[in-house]
Amino acid sequence: MALIRKYHIAIAWMIATSAMLISLVFSEWMKLPPCDLCWYQRMAMYPLVLILGVGMYRKDPLVSTYAFPFACIGLLLAVYQITIQTFPASEMKICSVGVSCTEDYLNLFGFITIPMLSFVGFLAIIILLYLRDER
């Protein structure tokens, strides 16, 4: 646990970078069109790569404060998308144009979907942002 506390920002940055790269692979290489909510989740995740990277490089003690709102917004969007995939009748007009936000392109083991991966990534980043180095 001490190692995780020491490198919590670096680990959060690696998660954000991995999520960014995976989302680009899904859309550019696998040609899976992102829905509106996926775009909004990307808008919450992509800045985290820059914010956490610069904060880690500069050893900024307030980087968690800067990154936290982006991670929370992304988490809420992921929860909403999981909800409308589970209960399609609850879909709002935000997803009415283009690709449906209820579309399930990836379903591993019957429950791992792209919004679920996003949820886990944002949740892990939020947890890591709360950790502090004990020095």
PyMOL commands that set and color helices and strands:
alter all, ss='L'
color gray80, all
select helices_A, chain A and resi 2-6+8-29+36-58+63-86+88-90+93-95+114-130
alter helices_A, ss='H'
color red, helices_A
deselect
rebuild
show_as cartoon
